Amino acid sequence: MRIGFDAKRFYHNHTGLGNYSRTLVSGLQRYAPGYELFLYNTKAAINITTPQGATEVLPPSQMPAAWWRSFAQVRQWSRQGLDVYHGLSNELPLASFPTGIKTVVTVHDIIYERYPHHYGRYETLMHRAKIKNACRRADVVIAISAQTKADLLEFYKVPEEKIKVCYQSCNEAFYAPSDAQQMEELKKVFKLPREFFLYVGSITERKNLLRIVQAMGQEKRLQWPLVVIGKGKKYFNQVQAFLQQHQLQDRVKFLSYEEVQPPLSLNKPQVLAALYHCAAALVYPSLFEGWGIPVLEAHAAGLPVITSQLSSMPEISGDAALYVNPFNVDTIADAMLRVQNEPTLRSRMILQGTEQAKLFTLEACTLPVASVYQSLVR
């Protein structure tokens, strides 16, 4: 069977949508090796190479990338004998599809419908148009979580029989044993404390970092500092202003994916996983997620997890996490203090978390997607 993928994010995105794309392709190559994979890219990539055995498809020279992605690439589908084309990041091309080629789209979230004030008006309209169009035209819609499926049913009235929930795994580096040498190198390079809380994610209002640092300012018994991996703009400035106003700058350390170049670049999954292993606990009280991948990464790496009781987080963590009301600073502070001061609780959370993570291994999350392809081509 020949499967084509919208691979723009595979090659050019180093975070959520890119990680999903690369993880799925890797899983299909390992656990469904009978497929021929075609990766439709918009332009040559610099840092990410095409996996051995897959075929990269690029636009003709001088063709605008947006035109290729939305219209011209469909001419290649029949020439390359595709059976299925899979839009990995919420959308499908706008052009008419060739007859006989089935289509799948993965929808990660439609958070902009619940929190429109976190998005610009144009951005909301653009996302809404693309996702509604893709859901209408696709043969199957893959929802990344039951939460996303519920949102598609509620907001866009997508027929329930058309939606399949297929969870996302994380890079297998997070499931691997810790690398003591790499951990020591990271501690030296980043000047990491012996024990610390970890936050991973973009620094935006929805991710809720400000309430974490407010909890740290409020609860004076919290001794572990916070290490933040991520980037932001306006909301990042709000967090920085709070830290300065309350003289907490030395309690929070900010790291960037671009801060250190290879071999210790945080864009490398093995390096990021080693940094997780250095931490004492993950704090991730996001207001809403289609699928909170840092939570799964933390469970796989053996970290206690403090996260939100809302949206998809309980789907990931089950009974393994300490849940908080993400709008309530007191509950975040109380959870952080408990994890810091109760070693028995931490041990239980680690054991339950590593068991929970086994539900979302690469194999467990790849095979349902392969079943979707098989159901379409019989």
N, C-alpha and C positions, 0 to 999 in steps of 0.2 A: 504494500500500500504506500502511496506517495502523499505526503502531508506537506503543505506549504504553510509558512508562518509569517505574520507581520513581525519583522525582526528589528524594527527601528530601536525599540527599547533594549532588545537583546544586546545590541552593539554600542548604544550611546547613552544608556542610563545605568548608573552604578548603585542605585538604591532599589526601592520597592518593585516597580514594574520591570526593571531590568533583571533583578534577582529572580522574580517569578519566571521570566522568560528563559533565563539560563538554566534554572533549576529544572524546569519541565523538559527542556531539550535534553539535558543531561540524563534525566530519569528515563526518557523514552529510549535513548541510545543504550542504556544499561538494562532496562527491564522489558522493553518491547523492541528488540533489535531487528525485527522484520520490516520496520518502516524505513522508507527513504525520505529524508528531511531536506526541505528547501527553505532557506532563510532569506526572505525578501528585505533587503537592506536599502536605506535611502542614500547612503554615501559611505565611502571607505572608512573603516574605523581605525583608530590608532592603537588603542590599548587592549582590545578584545579581539581574539582571533576566532575563525570559524572552526568548530569542533571537527575532528577527523571523521570522515564518513558523511558529513553533511555538506550541502552545496549552498554557497552564498550566491544570491541573485541581485545584481546591482542595476540601476537605471543606465540607459545610454548616456554617454557624455553630453553635457550641456542641457540635459533635461532637468527641469526644476524638481527638487525632491518631493515637494508637496503634491505636484501633479502626478508624479510616478506613484506615490503611495495611495492616492485617492482614486486614480483613474487608470493610468497606463499599465500598471503591473498586471492587471487582470488578463491582458493579452498573452502573458507568459504562462498562465496557468494551464491552458490546454496544450501548449507546446511542450510543457514539461510533464504532461500526463498526470496532473494532480487528481487525487481522489477526494481530498478534503483540504480546505483552506481554513486556518485557525487565526482569528484576530486575537492576539494575546493581551491587548491592553485597551479594552472597552470599545473598540470600534472595528468596522469593516470598510473596505473601499466603497466609494459612492457609485462607481460605474456598475453597469449591469454585469451579473456573473455569468460565466460560460455555462451552457447547459450541461447537466450531469455532474458538476462539481459541487459537493456538499460544503456547507459553511458552518463554522462554529465561532462564537465569540465568548471570551472570558470577561465578565463584568466584576470588577474588584469592589467597587462601592459607588453609591450615589449620595455621598455625604452632603454635597452641595444642596440637595433638596431639604435636608434636615437643618443645615447650618448655612443658609444662603449668605448671611452677613460675613462669613469667613471667606467668601469668594467675591470677585468682581461680577457685575451684572453680565458683561460680555462673556466672561469665563463660564458662568453658570449656563447661559443660553447655548454656548458652544458645546459644553459637555452634554447637556440635555438633548440637543439635536443629534449628536453623534451616537449616543447610547440608545436612544429611542429608535433611531434608524437601524442600528445594528441588531437590536433585539427583534425588531419587526422582520428583518430580512434573513436572519440566521436560521439554520435548521435546528440548531441546539444552542441554548445559552448556558454557559457554565457560570454559576455563581460561586464565588470563592468561599462563601460561608452561608449558613442558614440565615444569618442576619441580612446578607445581601439579597438572598432569595426573597425574604419577607419584604424588603424594601422595593424590589422590582414588582412584586405582586401589588403592593400598596400604592406606589406612586405611578407606575407605568402600565399596570394591568396586563403584564406579560402572562400568557397562558401558562398555568402551573406545569402542565405536562411537557412544556418546552424547556423547562429549567432543570438542570442537573447540578447538585452541589458537589463540587470536587475541591477538597481542601488543598491548601498550599503547604509544601514542605519548606525546609530551609536547607542551606548548604550543609553537606555532610561533615564539613569541618567542625561544626558545632557539636556533633555527636561523638567526635573522636576524643580520645583521652587528652588531657592537657599536656602541652609541651613546656616542660619546666624551663628549659633554656630560653625559649622565646619569651616566656613570661618574665623572666629576669631581665632580658634585654628591653622589653617594653617598660618595665618599672623604672629602669635607669633612664631611658630616652625621654619618657613622659614625666619623670619624677613623681611617680604614683605613690600614694600613701599605702600603708600596710593593709588597711581595710577601708572600703569605701562603697557607697551606693553608686549605682550606674544608671544613667539615662541615655537611651539611644533613640534618635529620631529627629526629624526636622523640628526646628525651634519655631513653632507656630502656635497660635492660640488654642487650637483644638487639641494639641498634644499635651498642654497643661503644665508646662515646666514652671511657670510662675507660681502656681499653688504648691509645687514641691519646695521651692526655695522659701515661700512664705511659711510652710510647715517647719522648715529648718530654723527660720528666724523666731518662730513662736515657741518651739519646743527646745529649751536650752539644754536638756539632757541628751540631745542627739550629738554624739561625738564623731561619728563617721562623716567625713566630707562627701561631696557629690562630684562625680566625674560625668561630664556631658559630652556626648559625641553627636554632632549635628551642626546644621547651619540655619540661620534665619536673618531677618532684617528688622522690620518694625517691631515685632513681638520680642525679638532678641534684645532690642534696645530697652524695652519695658523691663525685661528681666534684669538687665545690667543696672538700670536705674534703681530698682528695688535693692539689689545687692549693695550698691554704693550708699544708698540712703540708710541702710541698716548695718552697714559695715560688715558685710558677709562675703566680701570678695575673696578672702582667703579660704572660704569654706566650699567654694565651687570652682572646679577646674574645667575649662572648655577645651575640647580637642576637635580638630577638623579632619575630615577624611583626607584632605590635601596637605595636612601639616607635615607629615613625614613621607619622604619618598621611599621607593623600594630599597632594601627588602622589607622595611617595616611599614609600608603603606597600609592604612586602615581600609583601603579599597580591596585588599586581598582578604578573602574569607578566612584563611588560616590565621592571619594576624588579628583580625577582629575577634575571632573565636578565642584566641589566646588572651585578648584583653578582657573578654567576658570572664574567663577563668581567673583573672586577677581580682575581679570584683567580689564583694561580699553578698550583694543582692541587687536585683533590678527593680527600679521604681518606674512604673509606666501607667499612670492614671489618666490615660487619654479619654477625652469626652466621647469619642465615637471612632470606631474602626471597622472597615470591612473585614480586615484580617490583620491583627497586630503581630507582625512577624518578629519583632524583638522579644515578645513574650515567649514564643515557641523557641527561639534561639537560646533564651536564658534557661528554659526547662531542659533543652537538649544538652546544654553546657553544664548543668548541675548547679544552677543558681536559684536561691529563693526568689519568688516573684511577688511584688506588690503591684496590683493592677486594678483597673476599674471594674465595677460590677455591671457595667452597661455594655451594650452592643455585642460584639463577637468574642470578647475576652473570655467569658465563661465557657464558650465552645472550645477554646484552646486549652484552658487551664483545668477545667473540671473542678475537682476538690483540692488541687495542688497549690493554688495561690491564696494570698491574703487579699481579700477584695475590699475596696474602699468606695465611698461616694466621691466621685471626682470633683464635685462642686463644693465639697466640704473640707476645708483645710485641716480641721481637727481630726477627721478620720484618717487622713494621709499621715499626719504627724504621729498619731497613735500607732498606726501600722508600722511605720519606720522605727519607732521606739521599741516595739515588740520584737521585730526582727533583729534589731541591734542587741537587745538585752536577753533574749531567750534562745540559747543554743539548742535546746531540745526542739523548739518550734522550727528553727532553721533546718535541723537534721531531717525532721519529718517532711518539711516542704521540699527539700532536695530529693528525697526518696520518691515522694509522690510525683514530683515534677518530671523526673527522669522516666518514670513509668508512663506518665501522660504523654510525654514526647514520642514514645514508641508508636502511638496512634498515627503520627504524622511523619513517619520516615519517608525517604524519597520513594521507596517502592510502594508504600501504602498510598501515597498521594498520586503517583504516576499511573498505576493500573486503572483507576476509575476513568481517567482521561482517555487512556487507550480503549477502554470499553465503549466510550462515547463514539470514538472513530469507528470501531467495529460495528456498532449499531447502525451507523449511517451507510456503510458499504457492505452489503450482503448480497 
